[in-house]
Amino acid sequence: MAFLTHAVQTVLTKITPISGMALSKDVITLVRRTARAPPACAAPAARRRRRPRSGRAAGPMPPPPPRAAQVREDHDRVRALYEQYKLPGTQTAQKRLLAWTIIREVSIHSAKEEEVLYPALRDALGDLTPDHLLAEHQQLKELLAQLDALDPTDVSALANFDGRLQEAMQARARAPRQRRCCCAAPGARGAGAAAPDSRRAAAPPRPQLLLHHMREEEEELLPRFAAAGQTSEHLMQLGRLWEASKLHAPSRPHPWAPNTPPLNIVANASVAPLDFLRDLVRFEAAPPL
């Protein structure tokens, strides 16, 4: 126990200056409290076994669900948390816990999309579709990072949770930057060059950042991806990669981190252990699964 405490304290001493948070005392207390608790696996093995229903023999685990179902499952979880947050009877402490859970769910989901989904969309559709999605992810990370940085012990900061979270969920997305066409003639300006500006001025603003973002993926991008002729083997492989990416996905927003492979995979795997320790303190050793 003394060796474990010393090891954790040594690690936190090295990583705390990077994160800017003094977590050593909280995590050491958490480790000591957890070490005194009885192991959860002390129940007999026979009691943990479950009999198959209707007399069926227990077979191999079913394969992961199709990719679209996995994405919608994460979206539905975030929407349900936000609807619970908006209920009139939700207390301040419950709202704070729900906001932290939304931050965790959105951060993990965004990392999985950036590592697995968006590269697959780019390969299958052959266009710049993921670019504006990555821009919306960046804006969302900046908003959630502001919410995540609020001091939970500050009463005045707690009053800002509603506004900060609503801004992240329903803020208008920034318009993506227009790229100049490389195939245009150098002297082709004037009447032909004014058309993109007029189209950009007539385009309506994109409402509800996160809610619109999830709806666009479900109603537009995923059907296009399925219609691109994806084989069942390819979808199953993507489903396994989707589940595997959760093992090293960060649970806090990091706006400074890259969002495209391979650098985002390295950055996510680097900050995920620190995020896990911070979540142990935040959720009192019981972070959401």
C-alpha distance (Angstrom), angle and dihedral (degrees) to the residues before:
residue distance angle dihedral
M1 . . .
A2 3.80 . .
F3 3.80 90.1 .
L4 3.84 91.9 50.6
T5 3.80 91.9 48.6
H6 3.80 91.7 49.2
A7 3.83 91.8 48.0
V8 3.80 93.9 50.3
Q9 3.80 91.2 46.2
T10 3.81 90.9 50.9
V11 3.80 92.5 50.8
L12 3.80 93.5 46.8
T13 3.80 91.0 49.0
K14 3.80 88.8 59.2
I15 3.80 99.0 43.3
T16 3.81 99.9 37.7
P17 3.83 95.3 78.3
I18 3.79 88.8 55.1
S19 3.80 95.6 51.5
G20 3.77 95.0 37.9
M21 3.82 92.6 -134.3
A22 3.80 127.9 117.0
L23 3.80 99.6 -134.9
S24 3.81 102.1 145.7
K25 3.80 98.0 96.5
D26 3.82 94.2 43.5
V27 3.79 95.3 47.9
I28 3.82 94.3 44.6
T29 3.81 89.3 51.8
L30 3.77 89.0 48.1
V31 3.81 92.4 50.9
R32 3.79 92.1 49.8
R33 3.80 92.6 47.9
T34 3.79 91.8 48.0
A35 3.80 92.7 47.8
R36 3.81 91.3 56.9
A37 3.81 93.0 51.0
P38 3.83 116.6 96.9
P39 3.79 114.3 -105.2
A40 3.79 114.6 -93.4
C41 3.79 91.8 -138.4
A42 3.81 95.1 63.2
A43 3.81 92.9 106.6
P44 3.82 115.9 105.4
A45 3.76 115.7 -91.9
A46 3.78 91.8 -123.8
R47 3.80 90.8 59.0
R48 3.79 92.3 52.5
R49 3.78 93.1 55.0
R50 3.77 114.9 95.6
R51 3.73 122.6 -151.1
P52 3.80 115.3 -125.7
R53 3.77 113.5 -106.4
S54 3.80 120.5 -106.8
G55 3.76 90.7 9.8
R56 3.79 93.6 -69.2
A57 3.75 118.1 151.8
A58 3.79 115.7 -114.5
G59 3.80 107.4 -104.7
P60 3.80 134.0 -174.7
M61 3.78 120.4 -57.0
P62 3.82 112.9 -86.0
P63 3.79 116.7 -108.3
P64 3.80 118.4 -97.4
P65 3.82 115.4 -84.6
P66 3.79 120.7 -97.6
R67 3.76 117.0 -74.8
A68 3.80 96.7 -106.6
A69 3.79 91.2 53.3
Q70 3.80 91.0 52.1
V71 3.79 92.4 51.9
R72 3.81 93.2 47.1
E73 3.80 90.7 48.0
D74 3.80 90.4 59.1
H75 3.81 91.3 45.1
D76 3.80 92.4 50.5
R77 3.79 90.6 51.0
V78 3.81 92.2 54.1
R79 3.81 92.6 45.4
A80 3.82 91.2 50.2
L81 3.81 91.3 50.6
Y82 3.80 91.4 50.1
E83 3.82 93.0 48.2
Q84 3.81 89.0 51.5
Y85 3.80 89.5 48.5
K86 3.83 91.1 55.0
L87 3.81 95.0 51.6
P88 3.84 110.8 119.0
G89 3.80 93.4 -129.6
T90 3.81 96.2 53.8
Q91 3.80 109.9 120.0
T92 3.80 124.2 -135.5
A93 3.81 94.2 -106.8
Q94 3.80 90.4 49.7
K95 3.80 91.4 48.7
R96 3.78 90.6 51.8
L97 3.81 91.1 51.3
L98 3.81 91.7 46.2
A99 3.81 91.3 49.1
W100 3.80 90.7 51.1
T101 3.80 89.9 48.8
I102 3.81 91.4 50.2
I103 3.81 89.5 51.1
R104 3.79 89.7 51.6
E105 3.81 95.3 46.4
V106 3.81 94.8 46.0
S107 3.82 92.8 46.4
I108 3.81 93.3 51.4
H109 3.80 92.6 43.4
S110 3.81 93.1 48.9
A111 3.79 91.3 51.4
K112 3.80 91.5 51.3
E113 3.79 91.6 49.6
E114 3.79 93.1 48.9
E115 3.79 93.0 48.3
V116 3.82 100.7 40.9
L117 3.81 116.4 5.5
Y118 3.79 103.4 45.3
P119 3.83 95.8 47.2
A120 3.82 88.3 50.3
L121 3.82 90.9 49.3
R122 3.78 90.8 50.5
D123 3.81 92.4 49.9
A124 3.80 94.7 45.1
L125 3.81 101.3 40.7
G126 3.78 98.0 33.2
D127 3.80 96.3 -146.5
L128 3.79 140.7 95.9
T129 3.81 94.8 -90.6
P130 3.84 96.3 124.7
D131 3.81 91.9 53.9
H132 3.80 97.1 77.9
L133 3.81 90.0 39.9
L134 3.80 89.6 56.5
A135 3.81 89.2 48.3
E136 3.81 89.8 53.9
H137 3.81 89.6 47.7
Q138 3.80 89.7 53.9
Q139 3.80 92.6 50.7
L140 3.79 90.3 47.0
K141 3.81 92.3 50.3
E142 3.80 90.7 52.6
L143 3.81 92.1 51.5
L144 3.81 94.1 45.2
A145 3.81 91.1 46.9
Q146 3.81 88.8 58.0
L147 3.79 90.2 50.4
D148 3.79 91.8 45.4
A149 3.81 91.5 52.7
L150 3.82 94.7 58.0
D151 3.79 113.5 114.6
P152 3.83 107.6 -115.0
T153 3.80 91.2 -153.6
D154 3.81 92.8 56.6
V155 3.81 110.4 92.8
S156 3.79 92.4 -158.7
A157 3.82 90.1 51.8
L158 3.78 91.4 51.5
A159 3.78 89.0 58.6
N160 3.81 88.7 60.8
F161 3.79 93.9 57.6
D162 3.80 92.8 88.1
G163 3.78 94.3 51.0
R164 3.79 95.2 42.3
L165 3.79 94.8 48.4
Q166 3.80 93.5 44.0
E167 3.79 88.8 50.9
A168 3.80 90.8 53.4
M169 3.79 93.7 46.3
Q170 3.80 100.1 40.9
A171 3.81 108.2 18.0
R172 3.77 118.3 127.3
A173 3.77 111.4 -101.4
R174 3.77 118.4 -120.2
A175 3.78 113.5 -107.0
P176 3.82 111.1 -104.6
R177 3.77 117.3 -113.2
Q178 3.79 114.8 -99.1
R179 3.78 115.4 -123.6
R180 3.79 119.0 -138.6
C181 3.77 112.8 -117.0
C182 3.79 109.5 -109.8
C183 3.82 92.9 -156.1
A184 3.81 95.2 62.7
A185 3.76 118.1 108.4
P186 3.81 114.7 -103.8
G187 3.79 92.5 -119.2
A188 3.81 96.9 40.1
R189 3.78 99.5 114.1
G190 3.75 136.9 119.4
A191 3.79 116.0 52.6
G192 3.80 94.1 13.2
A193 3.80 93.5 48.3
A194 3.82 94.6 53.2
A195 3.81 94.3 64.7
P196 3.85 97.2 77.2
D197 3.81 90.5 49.6
S198 3.82 92.1 51.7
R199 3.80 91.6 48.4
R200 3.77 90.8 48.2
A201 3.82 91.6 50.0
A202 3.81 91.9 49.8
A203 3.83 94.5 48.3
P204 3.82 111.8 105.4
P205 3.82 118.6 -123.2
R206 3.79 117.6 -96.5
P207 3.83 107.7 -109.9
Q208 3.80 129.9 -150.4
L209 3.79 104.5 16.0
L210 3.80 103.7 -147.0
L211 3.80 98.4 23.7
H212 3.80 92.1 48.9
H213 3.81 90.6 43.1
M214 3.80 92.6 56.7
R215 3.80 92.9 43.5
E216 3.81 92.1 51.3
E217 3.79 91.6 52.3
E218 3.80 93.0 49.1
E219 3.82 99.2 42.3
E220 3.80 102.7 33.0
L221 3.80 116.7 14.5
L222 3.80 101.9 39.5
P223 3.85 93.4 48.5
R224 3.80 89.4 49.1
F225 3.78 89.8 49.0
A226 3.82 91.4 50.7
A227 3.81 91.5 47.1
A228 3.81 90.4 54.4
G229 3.81 89.7 81.3
Q230 3.80 102.6 -98.7
T231 3.79 114.0 -179.5
S232 3.79 120.8 -131.7
E233 3.81 90.2 -117.5
H234 3.80 91.0 54.9
L235 3.80 91.9 48.0
M236 3.79 91.3 49.5
Q237 3.79 90.5 50.5
L238 3.79 90.7 50.7
G239 3.81 89.2 48.5
R240 3.78 90.9 55.2
L241 3.80 91.2 47.7
W242 3.81 88.8 49.2
E243 3.80 92.2 55.9
A244 3.81 93.3 41.9
S245 3.81 92.8 52.7
K246 3.80 89.9 61.3
L247 3.81 89.7 68.1
H248 3.81 91.9 70.1
A249 3.80 101.0 24.4
P250 3.82 116.0 125.2
S251 3.79 116.5 -116.9
R252 3.81 95.6 -153.8
P253 3.83 129.1 62.3
H254 3.81 115.1 -99.7
P255 3.83 109.1 -176.2
W256 3.80 91.7 179.4
A257 3.82 94.1 59.7
P258 3.82 122.5 98.1
N259 3.80 115.9 -105.3
T260 3.81 103.7 -156.3
P261 3.83 130.8 71.3
P262 2.91 136.6 -60.9
L263 3.81 98.7 14.6
N264 3.80 94.1 46.6
I265 3.82 90.8 56.6
V266 3.81 90.8 53.9
A267 3.82 92.6 45.8
N268 3.82 93.2 46.9
A269 3.79 92.9 50.2
S270 3.82 89.4 49.0
V271 3.81 98.6 52.3
A272 3.82 99.0 34.1
P273 3.86 94.8 82.5
L274 3.81 90.9 51.7
D275 3.80 91.0 47.7
F276 3.81 89.1 50.8
L277 3.82 91.9 54.5
R278 3.80 91.1 47.2
D279 3.81 90.6 50.3
L280 3.80 90.8 50.8
V281 3.79 88.2 59.6
R282 3.81 95.4 40.3
F283 3.82 96.0 48.3
E284 3.83 94.4 35.3
A285 3.82 96.1 -111.7
A286 3.82 92.6 -47.9
P287 3.83 109.7 88.7
P288 3.80 116.3 175.0
L289 3.79 115.5 -90.4
